[in-house]
Amino acid sequence: MPDAMVEYDLSNGKWNIIQQQNLLYERTRILYGRASSGRINLELPSSEVNSDNNPWNELSEFYGCEQYDIPSHDGMMIPLTIVYSHTDRKENSNPGLLHGHGAYGELLDKRWRSELKSLLDRGWVLAYADVRGGGGGGKKWHHNGRSVKKYNSVEDYIASARFLIDKGIVKEGKLAGWGYSAGGLLVASAINQHPDLFRAAILKVPFLDPTNTLLYPILPLIPADYEEFGYPWDIDDFNAIRRYSPYDNIPEDTLFPAVLVTSCFSTRFGVWEAAKWAARVRERTIYDPDRPILLNLMTDIVEENRYLQCKESALEAAFLIKAVDP
């Protein structure tokens, strides 16, 4: 369901939709021919579904959402959410994209994103792994995925990837990873451990060299960064950092998945991390023209430019389709 802004009257319990993203609902039904296929009837009171003048713009007629609790390496149950097209989902045949973040106690963004509609309508399964280190499970959940326990986040993400493949939700050899900032560290570290699980990955302004960045902080780091990833001057923290660091653990003579790394020249992001990581991966791993390591550097901050956001989203979708499901 697309995001909506709603006005709610506490005195009488009535509400009104002020604004909601317009996805051309009726045109979508005609264009994709899904008006009578896979419809889900939600048994909810009418006051919770729509108002008198403003229909609630939900897309359950076309897309489905399921949630699972999957066991990680230590038995901890990890929430996993998947979104898919009703008419295009088939057992053990769909490509998939696994999102992850797991840092700073932040919730994983699972809001509806229109730019992913293109993948959904091509049969892709979108998955979201709420690994430890992120939000949703309280402070204990966050603390069990940071500092010396940061590797729990990586293991949770790997367990989520295995679950998707083992259960036939995503076809083996057609799973891609997606991570932003600290999520890029998560995905890259998982690829180092099990490159065979992934066919492609997208790393957006990723944090790939925590050892050097934390030891020699060129960027303006804050105490929360050290609390999250560890203090490298402490021997236990240093060893933990070296264990999960994507740059320090790139395997040699291994076939890596295709990777698109994007970063920008800004004081907020260490553009050199993406560049040096891409160079080392190309140097150490087996070269395959069907699995390129692409580095996309921008001079502008994409998050501050709507046009660049659309352009980058299109590039990501084209890369995934070409690399995973040509």
C-alpha positions as CSV (number, residue, x, y, z in Angstrom):
1,M,0.0,0.0,0.0
2,P,1.5,3.4,-1.0
3,D,2.1,5.9,1.8
4,A,-0.8,8.1,2.7
5,M,-1.3,11.2,4.8
6,V,-4.5,10.9,6.9
7,E,-6.5,13.3,9.0
8,Y,-8.0,11.6,12.0
9,D,-10.6,13.1,14.3
10,L,-10.1,11.8,17.8
11,S,-13.5,13.1,19.0
12,N,-15.6,10.9,16.7
13,G,-13.2,8.4,15.3
14,K,-13.6,9.5,11.6
15,W,-10.7,10.0,9.2
16,N,-10.1,11.4,5.8
17,I,-7.3,10.8,3.3
18,I,-5.5,14.0,2.7
19,Q,-3.0,12.8,0.2
20,Q,-1.9,9.4,-1.2
21,Q,0.4,8.5,-4.0
22,N,-1.6,8.0,-7.2
23,L,-0.6,4.8,-9.0
24,L,-3.2,5.0,-11.7
25,Y,-5.1,2.1,-10.1
26,E,-7.8,1.6,-12.8
27,R,-5.2,2.0,-15.6
28,T,-3.0,-0.6,-13.9
29,R,-5.9,-3.1,-13.8
30,I,-6.4,-2.7,-17.6
31,L,-2.7,-2.6,-18.5
32,Y,-1.7,-5.7,-16.6
33,G,-5.0,-7.6,-16.9
34,R,-5.2,-8.3,-13.2
35,A,-8.7,-7.1,-12.5
36,S,-10.0,-10.6,-11.7
37,S,-6.9,-12.6,-10.8
38,G,-5.5,-13.3,-7.4
39,R,-7.8,-10.9,-5.6
40,I,-7.5,-10.8,-1.8
41,N,-10.6,-9.9,0.2
42,L,-9.6,-8.2,3.4
43,E,-12.2,-8.7,6.2
44,L,-11.8,-5.3,7.8
45,P,-14.4,-2.8,9.0
46,S,-15.3,-0.3,6.3
47,S,-14.1,2.6,8.4
48,E,-10.6,1.0,8.4
49,V,-10.5,0.5,4.7
50,N,-11.9,3.6,3.2
51,S,-13.7,6.8,3.9
52,D,-16.9,8.1,2.2
53,N,-15.1,10.2,-0.4
54,N,-11.6,8.9,-0.5
55,P,-11.0,5.2,-1.4
56,W,-8.0,3.6,0.3
57,N,-5.4,3.0,-2.5
58,E,-4.2,-0.5,-1.6
59,L,-2.7,-2.9,-4.1
60,S,-3.5,-6.3,-2.7
61,E,-5.4,-7.2,-5.8
62,F,-2.0,-7.3,-7.7
63,Y,0.6,-8.0,-5.0
64,G,0.9,-10.2,-1.9
65,C,2.9,-9.9,1.2
66,E,4.0,-12.7,3.6
67,Q,6.1,-12.7,6.8
68,Y,8.2,-15.5,8.1
69,D,10.4,-16.1,11.2
70,I,13.5,-18.0,10.2
71,P,16.2,-19.5,12.5
72,S,19.7,-17.9,12.3
73,H,23.0,-19.7,13.1
74,D,22.4,-19.5,16.9
75,G,18.7,-20.3,16.8
76,M,17.5,-16.7,17.0
77,M,14.4,-16.2,14.9
78,I,14.8,-13.5,12.3
79,P,11.8,-11.7,10.8
80,L,11.7,-11.9,7.0
81,T,9.1,-10.2,4.8
82,I,8.5,-10.9,1.1
83,V,6.4,-9.0,-1.5
84,Y,5.5,-10.6,-4.8
85,S,3.1,-10.4,-7.8
86,H,0.1,-12.8,-7.5
87,T,0.1,-13.8,-11.1
88,D,3.8,-14.2,-11.6
89,R,4.9,-16.1,-8.5
90,K,5.9,-19.7,-9.3
91,E,7.7,-22.1,-7.0
92,N,11.5,-22.3,-7.5
93,S,11.6,-20.1,-10.6
94,N,11.4,-16.4,-9.5
95,P,14.4,-14.1,-9.2
96,G,14.6,-12.2,-5.9
97,L,16.1,-9.2,-4.3
98,L,17.0,-9.3,-0.6
99,H,17.2,-6.0,1.3
100,G,19.1,-5.6,4.6
101,H,20.5,-2.9,6.9
102,G,21.0,-3.9,10.5
103,A,22.7,-0.9,12.1
104,Y,22.1,1.9,14.5
105,G,18.9,0.4,15.8
106,E,17.1,1.8,12.7
107,L,14.0,0.1,11.2
108,L,14.4,-1.4,7.8
109,D,12.4,0.6,5.3
110,K,9.7,-1.6,3.9
111,R,7.5,1.1,2.6
112,W,5.9,0.7,-0.9
113,R,8.4,2.0,-3.5
114,S,6.9,2.6,-7.0
115,E,10.3,2.2,-8.7
116,L,10.3,-1.5,-7.6
117,K,7.0,-2.1,-9.4
118,S,8.9,-2.8,-12.6
119,L,10.7,-5.8,-10.9
120,L,7.5,-7.1,-9.3
121,D,5.7,-7.1,-12.6
122,R,8.6,-9.1,-14.1
123,G,8.1,-11.8,-11.5
124,W,10.7,-10.7,-9.0
125,V,10.3,-11.4,-5.2
126,L,11.3,-8.6,-3.0
127,A,12.5,-9.7,0.5
128,Y,13.4,-7.7,3.6
129,A,15.5,-9.2,6.4
130,D,15.2,-7.5,9.8
131,V,18.6,-8.7,11.0
132,R,20.0,-7.9,14.4
133,G,21.6,-4.5,14.8
134,G,18.5,-2.8,13.4
135,G,15.3,-1.8,15.0
136,G,12.0,-3.5,15.7
137,G,13.2,-5.8,18.5
138,G,14.2,-3.2,21.1
139,K,17.6,-2.3,22.5
140,K,18.6,-5.9,23.1
141,W,18.0,-6.7,19.4
142,H,20.2,-3.7,18.4
143,H,23.0,-4.5,20.9
144,N,23.1,-8.1,19.7
145,G,24.1,-6.9,16.2
146,R,26.7,-4.2,16.9
147,S,30.3,-3.9,18.0
148,V,31.8,-7.4,18.9
149,K,28.4,-9.0,18.0
150,K,28.2,-7.3,14.6
151,Y,28.8,-10.6,12.8
152,N,25.3,-11.7,14.0
153,S,23.9,-9.3,11.5
154,V,25.8,-11.0,8.7
155,E,24.8,-14.5,9.8
156,D,21.2,-13.4,10.0
157,Y,21.3,-12.1,6.4
158,I,23.0,-15.3,5.1
159,A,20.3,-17.3,6.9
160,S,17.6,-15.3,5.2
161,A,19.2,-15.8,1.8
162,R,19.4,-19.6,2.4
163,F,15.8,-19.7,3.5
164,L,14.6,-18.0,0.3
165,I,16.4,-20.5,-1.9
166,D,15.8,-23.6,0.2
167,K,12.0,-23.0,0.3
168,G,11.8,-22.3,-3.5
169,I,10.7,-18.7,-3.0
170,V,13.6,-17.6,-5.1
171,K,15.3,-19.8,-7.7
172,E,18.9,-20.8,-6.9
173,G,21.3,-18.7,-8.8
174,K,18.8,-15.8,-9.2
175,L,19.1,-14.0,-5.8
176,A,20.5,-10.5,-5.5
177,G,21.4,-8.4,-2.5
178,W,20.7,-4.8,-1.8
179,G,22.2,-2.6,0.9
180,Y,22.5,1.1,1.6
181,S,25.3,2.7,3.7
182,A,25.8,0.3,6.6
183,G,23.6,-2.1,4.7
184,G,26.2,-2.2,2.1
185,L,28.7,-3.5,4.7
186,L,26.2,-6.2,5.6
187,V,25.6,-7.4,2.0
188,A,29.3,-7.2,1.0
189,S,30.4,-9.2,4.1
190,A,27.8,-11.8,3.4
191,I,29.0,-12.1,-0.2
192,N,32.6,-12.6,1.1
193,Q,31.4,-15.6,3.2
194,H,29.1,-17.2,0.6
195,P,29.5,-15.7,-2.9
196,D,27.7,-18.7,-4.3
197,L,24.4,-17.6,-2.7
198,F,24.2,-14.5,-4.8
199,R,24.0,-13.7,-8.5
200,A,24.2,-10.0,-8.1
201,A,24.3,-7.2,-5.6
202,I,23.8,-3.4,-5.3
203,L,25.8,-1.5,-2.8
204,K,24.7,2.2,-2.4
205,V,27.2,4.5,-0.7
206,P,28.5,1.5,1.2
207,F,30.7,1.4,4.3
208,L,33.3,-1.2,3.1
209,D,36.5,-0.5,4.9
210,P,35.7,-0.1,8.6
211,T,39.2,-1.0,9.8
212,N,40.9,2.0,8.2
213,T,38.0,4.4,8.5
214,L,37.7,3.8,12.2
215,L,41.4,3.9,12.9
216,Y,42.2,6.9,10.7
217,P,38.9,8.9,10.7
218,I,39.1,11.3,7.7
219,L,35.3,11.6,7.8
220,P,33.7,13.4,10.9
221,L,32.8,10.3,12.9
222,I,30.7,10.5,16.0
223,P,30.6,8.4,19.2
224,A,27.6,6.4,17.8
225,D,29.7,5.2,14.9
226,Y,32.3,3.7,17.3
227,E,29.6,2.2,19.5
228,E,28.0,0.6,16.5
229,F,31.1,-0.8,14.7
230,G,33.6,-1.0,17.6
231,Y,36.7,0.7,18.9
232,P,39.7,-0.5,16.9
233,W,42.1,0.4,19.7
234,D,40.5,-2.4,21.8
235,I,41.9,-5.7,20.8
236,D,38.6,-7.6,21.0
237,D,36.8,-4.9,19.0
238,F,39.7,-4.8,16.4
239,N,39.5,-8.6,15.9
240,A,35.7,-8.3,15.5
241,I,36.0,-5.5,12.9
242,R,38.6,-7.5,10.9
243,R,36.3,-10.4,10.9
244,Y,33.3,-8.7,9.3
245,S,35.2,-6.0,7.3
246,P,34.3,-6.4,3.6
247,Y,37.6,-5.0,2.3
248,D,39.8,-7.2,4.5
249,N,38.0,-10.5,3.7
250,I,37.7,-10.6,-0.1
251,P,38.4,-14.3,-1.1
252,E,41.0,-15.0,-3.7
253,D,40.3,-17.0,-6.9
254,T,36.6,-17.1,-6.3
255,L,33.8,-16.4,-8.7
256,F,32.0,-13.3,-7.3
257,P,28.5,-12.2,-8.2
258,A,27.9,-9.1,-10.4
259,V,28.1,-6.0,-8.3
260,L,27.0,-2.4,-8.9
261,V,28.7,0.0,-6.4
262,T,27.4,3.5,-6.3
263,S,28.9,6.4,-4.3
264,C,29.3,10.2,-4.5
265,F,31.9,12.9,-3.8
266,S,30.6,14.2,-0.6
267,T,32.0,14.7,2.9
268,R,29.2,12.4,4.2
269,F,30.5,9.4,2.3
270,G,34.0,8.0,1.8
271,V,34.0,7.6,-2.0
272,W,37.4,6.0,-1.8
273,E,36.0,3.0,0.1
274,A,33.8,2.0,-2.9
275,A,36.7,2.6,-5.3
276,K,39.4,0.6,-3.4
277,W,36.9,-2.2,-2.7
278,A,36.0,-2.5,-6.3
279,A,39.7,-2.5,-7.3
280,R,40.5,-5.3,-4.8
281,V,37.6,-7.4,-5.9
282,R,38.7,-7.2,-9.5
283,E,42.2,-8.0,-8.6
284,R,41.5,-11.0,-6.4
285,T,38.5,-12.8,-7.8
286,I,37.9,-14.7,-11.0
287,Y,37.0,-12.5,-14.0
288,D,33.7,-13.2,-15.7
289,P,32.3,-10.7,-18.2
290,D,28.8,-11.9,-17.2
291,R,29.5,-10.9,-13.6
292,P,31.1,-7.4,-13.8
293,I,32.1,-5.3,-10.9
294,L,30.8,-1.8,-11.8
295,L,31.7,1.4,-10.0
296,N,29.3,4.3,-10.5
297,L,30.5,7.6,-8.9
298,M,28.4,10.8,-8.8
299,T,29.5,14.4,-8.2
300,D,26.2,15.3,-6.7
301,I,24.4,13.9,-3.7
302,V,21.7,11.7,-5.1
303,E,19.5,11.9,-2.0
304,E,19.1,15.7,-2.6
305,N,18.1,15.4,-6.3
306,R,14.9,13.8,-7.3
307,Y,15.9,13.5,-11.0
308,L,19.2,11.7,-10.0
309,Q,17.2,9.4,-7.7
310,C,15.0,8.3,-10.6
311,K,18.0,7.9,-12.9
312,E,19.8,5.8,-10.3
313,S,16.7,3.6,-9.7
314,A,16.4,3.0,-13.4
315,L,20.1,2.0,-13.6
316,E,19.7,-0.4,-10.6
317,A,16.7,-2.1,-12.2
318,A,18.4,-2.4,-15.6
319,F,21.5,-3.9,-13.9
320,L,19.5,-6.4,-11.9
321,I,17.5,-7.6,-14.9
322,K,20.6,-7.9,-17.0
323,A,22.7,-9.6,-14.4
324,V,20.1,-11.9,-12.8
325,D,17.2,-12.5,-15.2
326,P,18.3,-11.5,-18.8
